[in-house]
């Protein structure tokens, strides 16, 4: 094989802060340290767990769990409301540390990001050494810990960062990718939720090795467009670049009702507030969207969404509110009681899907 046809490998780092919100709280308030801490709200509130400290996780408390359930699992836990301004400030400091090594940074949230260090600004060369330097800087300068995954693409780097939490650093090099992907449980694959995982297991697809037995066409026929992604990624191919200027795909807001209700006037009032919040965020970022999506979560935590698209983009409070009301009516919830409502605007740009040719890869030192 000629050199020009060899695969080009990138050096990708995924950094994921450890129990970020809870760790910031424990750093800033010594009385919380070493104790089970739940960030999300009071146990008798309508809130859900945003982050639980590792001490709280030992009791089975997890993100997205209701605070009331978390209290049942650990009555001695400390419950606090989130301080988003503090977390955003810390996130900016973390981003500054990243920027010392590369400008190719793709934030996924306040507490995690991809970095492409194929060519790093300091000429260090080793992605493993860069990841360790970033972890050390976060610990020494911010008194927080992060876990890092280092590999040849985004998919594997993200999985690697979760393997040795907290304060871990996991490297999956080119020679290890094939075996790693074949052993990987299907529920760890990007896009595979509980329903898809159950469906795969019913088809006797339990690991990457099982997934690899299916042809690309078989995967597409079973799982739609995502099947094409499964076919590639199980073979270690993930061509998604680290996008430092990644455009927003949606803008939204949601709120939990003070108590479960099917009272139209209460829900309409909340939707009006949410519509104004969404419109304000759109205005701030100078965005207009073509698709309005209403999210409804019921008292049993089941949720549904309803959407409507426009031919021209919108960002007006009244139009968003009117459409949300129509979607609520169309949902026909009857006597079911609602716990949470949310509105999202998306399709800011006309997205065109382009199938890029598979990159060939050239090996180099990590």
C-alpha positions in Angstrom: 0.0 0.0 0.0 1.4 3.4 -1.0 1.9 6.0 1.7 -0.7 8.3 0.2 -3.3 5.5 0.6 -2.5 4.8 4.2 -5.1 5.7 6.9 -4.6 9.2 8.5 -5.0 8.9 12.3 -5.8 11.9 14.4 -4.8 12.4 18.0 -8.0 13.1 19.9 -8.5 13.8 23.6 -11.8 13.8 25.3 -11.8 15.5 28.7 -14.7 14.9 31.1 -14.8 16.7 34.5 -15.5 14.4 37.4 -18.9 15.0 39.0 -18.5 18.6 37.9 -21.2 20.6 39.7 -20.8 18.6 42.9 -17.0 18.9 42.8 -17.2 22.7 42.4 -19.6 22.8 45.4 -17.3 20.6 47.5 -14.3 22.7 46.5 -16.0 26.0 47.4 -17.7 24.8 50.6 -15.5 22.7 52.8 -18.5 21.5 54.9 -19.6 19.5 51.8 -16.4 17.6 51.4 -16.4 13.8 51.9 -20.2 13.8 52.2 -23.0 12.7 49.9 -24.0 15.8 48.0 -26.9 16.2 45.5 -27.0 19.2 43.2 -30.5 19.8 41.8 -32.8 21.1 44.5 -34.3 20.3 47.9 -35.6 16.8 48.5 -39.2 18.1 48.8 -38.9 20.2 45.6 -39.9 19.3 42.1 -36.2 19.2 41.0 -34.1 16.5 39.6 -30.5 15.5 40.3 -28.1 17.5 38.0 -25.0 15.9 39.5 -24.3 13.7 42.5 -21.0 13.5 44.3 -19.2 10.2 44.3 -20.1 9.8 47.9 -23.8 10.1 46.9 -23.4 7.7 44.0 -22.5 4.9 46.4 -26.1 5.0 47.5 -27.4 4.6 43.9 -28.1 8.3 43.3 -27.7 9.2 39.6 -28.2 12.2 37.3 -31.8 12.8 36.1 -33.3 11.0 39.2 -35.9 13.0 41.1 -34.6 14.7 44.2 -37.3 13.0 46.2 -36.1 9.5 45.0 -32.5 10.6 45.9 -33.6 11.5 49.4 -35.2 8.1 49.8 -31.9 6.4 48.8 -29.9 8.6 51.1 -31.7 10.7 53.7 -28.4 12.0 55.1 -27.4 13.6 51.8 -26.9 17.3 51.4 -29.2 18.8 48.8 -28.3 22.2 47.1 -29.5 24.2 44.2 -27.2 24.6 41.2 -25.0 27.8 40.9 -24.7 28.0 37.1 -22.8 31.2 37.2 -20.1 29.6 39.2 -19.9 26.5 36.9 -19.7 28.7 33.8 -16.9 30.7 35.3 -14.9 27.5 36.1 -15.7 26.2 32.6 -14.2 29.3 31.1 -11.0 28.6 33.1 -10.9 25.0 31.9 -11.3 26.2 28.3 -8.4 28.5 28.8 -6.2 25.6 29.9 -7.3 23.6 26.8 -6.4 26.6 24.5 -2.7 26.4 25.7 -2.4 23.2 23.7 -4.7 23.5 20.7 -7.3 25.8 19.1 -9.3 22.8 17.9 -11.6 22.5 20.9 -15.2 21.2 20.6 -17.2 21.8 23.9 -20.0 19.4 24.4 -21.2 21.0 27.7 -19.7 23.0 30.6 -17.8 20.0 31.8 -16.6 18.1 28.7 -14.9 18.7 25.4 -13.0 17.1 22.5 -9.6 18.4 21.6 -7.7 17.6 18.4 -4.0 17.7 19.3 -2.7 16.1 16.1 -0.6 19.3 15.8 -0.3 20.8 19.3 0.7 24.4 19.8 3.6 23.6 22.2 5.1 20.9 20.0 4.8 18.3 22.7 3.8 15.6 20.2 2.5 13.0 22.6 -1.3 13.2 23.1 -0.9 11.2 26.3 1.5 13.7 27.7 -0.8 16.6 26.7 -3.8 14.9 28.4 -1.8 14.4 31.6 -0.6 18.1 31.4 -4.2 19.3 31.1 -5.3 17.1 34.0 -2.4 18.4 36.1 -3.2 22.0 35.3 -6.9 21.5 36.2 -6.0 20.0 39.5 -3.2 22.5 40.4 -4.9 25.6 39.2 -8.6 24.9 39.8 -8.5 22.2 42.5 -10.7 19.9 40.5 -10.2 16.6 38.8 -10.9 15.5 35.2 -10.8 12.2 33.4 -9.3 11.9 29.9 -9.6 9.5 27.0 -7.0 9.5 24.3 -7.4 7.7 21.0 -7.6 8.0 17.2 -11.1 9.4 16.9 -13.9 11.0 18.9 -16.0 7.9 19.5 -13.3 5.9 21.1 -11.8 8.8 23.1 -15.1 9.6 24.7 -15.6 6.0 25.8 -12.1 5.9 27.1 -12.5 8.9 29.3 -15.3 7.1 31.2 -13.3 3.9 31.8 -11.3 4.9 34.8 -13.2 7.7 36.6 -12.6 9.6 38.6 -9.2 11.2 37.8 -8.4 8.7 35.1 -6.4 8.7 31.9 -7.1 5.9 29.4 -5.3 5.5 26.1 -6.6 3.2 23.3 -4.0 3.2 20.6 -4.3 2.2 17.0 -3.2 -1.4 17.6 -5.8 -1.8 20.3 -8.8 -0.4 18.5 -10.0 -3.6 16.7 -10.0 -5.7 19.9 -11.5 -2.9 21.9 -14.4 -2.3 19.6 -15.1 -6.1 19.3 -15.4 -6.5 23.1 -17.4 -3.3 23.6 -21.0 -3.9 24.9 -23.6 -2.6 22.4 -25.1 -0.3 25.1 -21.8 1.7 25.0 -22.2 2.6 21.4 -23.1 6.1 20.4 -26.9 6.3 19.7 -27.7 3.1 21.4 -30.2 3.7 24.2 -32.1 1.3 26.3 -34.7 0.5 23.7 -32.2 0.0 20.9 -29.9 -2.1 23.1 -32.8 -4.3 24.1 -33.7 -4.7 20.4 -30.1 -5.6 19.5 -29.8 -8.1 22.3 -33.1 -9.7 21.1 -31.2 -10.2 17.8 -28.3 -11.8 19.6 -26.1 -8.6 19.1 -24.4 -8.2 22.5 -21.0 -6.9 21.6 -19.1 -5.1 18.8 -18.0 -8.5 17.5 -21.7 -9.5 17.1 -22.4 -6.2 15.4 -19.5 -6.7 13.0 -21.2 -9.8 11.6 -23.9 -7.8 9.9 -23.4 -6.1 6.6 -23.8 -2.4 6.2 -27.1 -2.9 4.3 -28.5 -5.2 7.1 -27.6 -2.6 9.7 -29.2 0.2 7.7 -32.4 -1.8 7.1 -32.6 -2.6 10.9 -31.6 0.8 12.3 -31.9 3.4 9.6 -29.1 5.9 8.9 -27.5 5.2 12.3 -26.8 1.7 11.0 -24.3 3.2 8.6 -22.5 4.8 11.6 -22.5 1.5 13.5 -21.0 -0.3 10.5 -18.1 2.2 10.4 -17.5 2.8 14.0 -17.3 -0.9 15.0 -14.4 -1.0 12.6 -12.7 1.9 14.3 -13.8 4.5 11.7 -15.2 7.8 13.0 -14.5 10.6 10.6 -16.3 13.3 12.5 -13.8 16.2 13.0 -13.4 18.2 16.1 -15.4 21.3 15.3 -14.1 24.4 17.2 -16.9 26.6 15.8 -19.7 24.0 16.1 -23.0 25.7 15.4 -25.9 25.4 17.8 -28.4 22.8 16.7 -31.2 23.9 19.0 -32.2 26.5 21.6 -34.7 25.6 24.2 -35.9 25.9 27.8 -38.0 23.8 30.1 -39.5 24.1 33.6 -41.0 21.7 36.2 -44.5 22.6 37.5 -44.8 23.2 41.2 -47.2 20.2 41.2 -48.5 17.7 38.6 -51.5 19.2 36.8 -53.8 18.9 33.8 -55.1 22.4 34.3 -54.9 24.2 31.0 -54.6 27.6 32.5 -51.6 26.6 34.6 -49.9 24.9 31.6 -50.6 27.8 29.3 -49.1 30.3 31.8 -45.9 28.2 32.1 -45.7 27.9 28.3 -45.9 31.6 28.0 -42.9 32.1 30.4 -40.9 29.4 28.6 -41.7 30.9 25.2 -40.4 34.3 26.4 -37.2 32.6 27.7 -36.6 30.8 24.4 -37.2 33.9 22.3 -34.8 35.8 24.5 -32.1 33.2 24.0 -32.7 33.2 20.3 -32.4 36.9 20.2 -29.2 36.9 22.2 -27.5 34.5 19.7 -29.2 36.2 16.7 -30.9 32.9 15.7 -34.2 32.0 14.1 -35.5 28.4 13.9 -37.9 26.6 11.5 -39.0 23.8 13.9 -40.8 24.2 17.2 -40.8 21.2 19.5 -42.9 20.8 22.6 -41.7 18.4 25.3 -44.2 17.0 27.8 -43.2 14.9 30.8 -45.9 13.2 32.8 -46.2 12.4 36.5 -44.9 8.9 35.9 -41.8 10.4 34.2 -42.9 9.2 30.7 -42.4 11.9 28.1 -43.5 12.7 24.6 -42.6 15.4 22.1 -44.6 17.1 19.4 -43.1 19.2 16.6 -44.2 21.6 13.8 -42.0 23.1 11.1 -42.3 26.5 9.3 -41.2 27.4 5.8 -39.6 30.6 7.2 -37.6 30.8 10.5 -39.1 32.4 13.6 -37.9 33.8 17.0 -41.0 35.7 18.1 -42.4 35.0 21.6 -46.0 35.1 20.5 -45.6 32.8 17.5 -43.6 30.3 19.6 -46.3 30.4 22.3 -49.1 30.0 19.9 -47.5 27.0 18.3 -46.7 25.5 21.7 -50.4 25.7 22.7 -51.4 24.1 19.4 -49.0 21.3 20.0 -50.2 20.8 23.5 -53.8 20.6 22.3 -52.8 18.1 19.6 -51.1 15.9 22.1 -54.5 15.2 23.6 -53.3 14.4 27.1 -56.8 14.1 28.5 -56.7 13.6 32.3 -53.0 12.7 32.4 -51.2 15.0 34.8 -48.1 16.9 33.5 -44.9 17.3 35.5 -42.7 19.3 33.1 -43.0 21.3 29.9 -40.3 22.4 27.5 -40.0 24.2 24.2 -37.1 23.9 21.7 -36.4 25.8 18.4 -34.2 24.0 15.9 -33.3 24.0 12.2 -31.5 27.3 12.2 -29.7 26.4 9.0 -30.7 24.1 6.1 -28.5 21.1 6.8 -27.1 19.1 3.9 -25.8 15.7 4.5 -22.6 14.9 2.6 -21.1 11.4 2.7 -17.4 11.9 2.8 -15.0 9.3 1.5 -13.5 7.2 4.2 -10.1 8.6 5.4 -7.1 6.4 5.1 -4.9 6.4 8.1 -1.2 7.0 8.8 0.3 5.7 12.0 2.3 7.9 14.3 3.4 8.1 17.9 0.9 9.0 20.6 
